Amino acid sequence: MMSAIAAKSATSIIPIVFANGSAPVRYRLVANFNRPGGNITGGAF
């Protein structure tokens, strides 16, 4: 999860796909699961 947070803060242009995340909404990586928004494109849970 920490690498996804670091990647999000490093760029707002490059799409980021994180492979494992326990609580992306809680850590504010995505707005919600249906429409993540921003450059975080999705994840596999």
C-alpha positions in Angstrom: 0.0 0.0 0.0 2.8 2.4 0.8 4.3 2.1 -2.7 0.9 3.1 -4.2 0.8 6.1 -1.9 4.3 7.1 -2.9 3.5 6.6 -6.6 0.4 8.7 -6.4 2.2 11.6 -4.7 5.0 11.4 -7.3 2.9 11.8 -10.4 -0.6 12.9 -11.5 -0.2 11.9 -15.2 1.1 8.3 -15.3 -1.7 5.7 -14.7 -1.1 3.6 -11.5 -2.4 0.1 -11.1 -2.0 -1.3 -7.7 -2.0 -5.1 -7.3 -3.1 -5.5 -3.7 -4.8 -3.1 -1.4 -6.6 -3.5 1.8 -8.3 -0.2 2.0 -7.7 2.2 -1.0 -10.7 4.4 -0.1 -9.5 4.7 3.5 -6.0 5.7 2.4 -7.6 8.1 -0.1 -6.0 6.5 -3.1 -9.4 6.3 -4.8 -12.6 8.2 -4.3 -14.7 5.0 -4.4 -14.6 1.6 -6.0 -17.0 2.3 -8.8 -15.3 5.5 -10.0 -11.8 5.7 -8.6 -10.9 9.0 -10.4 -7.4 10.5 -10.7 -4.5 8.4 -12.0 -5.1 5.3 -9.9 -6.7 3.0 -12.4 -7.7 0.0 -10.4 -6.6 -3.0 -8.4 -6.9 -6.7 -7.8 -8.3 -7.6 -4.4 
